[in-house]
Structures are given as structure tokens and as C-alpha cells.
């Protein structure tokens, strides 16, 4: 069996496989670019250097809002940690200490 009799009948499959491989590579590149843009990673030039998006007023305002929200969430998390520490102290302390603290608070209020 020579090469011509094997390659010629299978030529459509060979060409189709090559085209499918090329199309899957292009679709993979598009998908990874979409993921980078969606998650805020910089795009890359053909030489591998990062290309950062232009900064306009909208993005600056968005970053400012996100920074403020981050600060608020950190403050809330700190308050929750303090409350959790109090709850842990109440649960782990004996009932006698808790009763004494409640009574001292009542005495201070009066």
C-alpha cells in the first residue's frame, strides 16, 4: 500500500481535523481573553507585555466606591468579631461570672 492510496481517500478527514484544531485554538484564545477582561486581569500584547485599560472618570469613580464599600465591610467585620468574642466569653465562662457581671451592670444603672 503506497502513501497516495492511503492519503488521498482520507484527505477530507485530514483537512477537517486541521480546521477543527485551528478553530478550537481560536475559540480557546477568545475564551481566555474574555475571562481576563471579566476578572480584571490585564490583556497582553503580542510580545507578552501587559496592556492596561484606559482610565476614565467612570472607572475611577467605580474604584472609589469599591474602596469605600471595602472600608465599610472591614469595619462591620471588626464589629462582628468583637461581638463574637463576647459571645464566646459568655459561653465559655461559668454562669456565676455572668450573673455577677449582670448584677454589677444593674447596680451601675441604679
Secondary structure, 3 states (H helix, E strand, C coil): CCHHHHHHHHHHHHHHHHHHHHHHHHHHHHHHHHHHHHHCCCEECCCCCEECCCCCHHHHHHHHHHHHHHHHHHHHHHHHHHHHHHHHHHHHCCHHHHHHHHHHHHHHHC
